[in-house]
Amino acid sequence: MTIEHHDLIHELPEYREQIHTLKVENTHFARLFDEYHAVTKEVERMEAEIQPVSTKTEEEYKLKRLQLKDQLYAMLKEAGN
């Protein structure tokens, strides 16, 4: 099975510069960014069956990752205005 990578730079390449700027200048963004990547790493481990879990647990992690991505995206859009 091929594992898709969902790091924020690949998900939102048009915001590459803003991601870097906000990581440096905004501690809340940096914390959410780090949490997003930690959750993404766990999801990838689950998908690769390195860390076997129930489907429900995997879906909960994916939902959490999506919620974090939505928050980060909103912050990126706001910073771009």
N, C-alpha and C positions, 0 to 999 in steps of 0.2 A: 504494500500500500504506500502510495506517495503521500507524504505529509506536506500540506501547504504551510508556508511561513506567513505569519500575520503580524510581523513587526510593523510598527507604525510608519516607518519610512517607506516600506513596500505598499502599505495600505493607502497612504496619503502622500505620494511622492511630490505632488505640487506644493506641499507645505514643508518641504525639507528645511528651508532656511528658517521659517517661523518656528518649527519644532525645536531646532537648535537654540534659537534666541529665547524661547519660553523656558526651555530646560534650564538655561543659565540664569534668567532673570525672574522667574516665577516659581517659588518653592512649592506652591500647590500643584501647578502643572507638572513639575519634576516628580512630585510624590505620586501623582496619578499615572504618569508615564512609567515610572518604575514598577508600580503595581500592575499596570497593563502588561508589561513585559514578563513579570513573574507569573501572572495567570496564563499568558500565552505559552510560556515554557512548560507549565504544568499540563495544559491542554495537549501540546505536542507530545509530551511524554505519555499521556493517556492514549492518544491516537496511535502511537507507535507501540502500544501495549508494553512499554517499559514499566509503567505504573498501572497495573490493571485495576479498574474501578467499574462500578455499575454505570450503565448508560445514563441513569438519572444524574449521577454525580458529574459525569462528563458534560451533560447538557447544562447543568447548573454553572459549571465553570465557563462554558461558552457564553452563556447569558451574561455572566459577570463581565467577561471580556468585552462583549458588545456594549454593555452599559458604560464601561470605562472609555471605550472608543468614542461613544457618543459624547461623553463629557469633554474629552480631549478635543474632538472635532469642533464642538461648540466654542471652546476656548480659542482654538486656532482661527475660526471664522471671526470671532469678536476682535482678536488681535489684528486681523487683516483689515479691519475697517478704520 
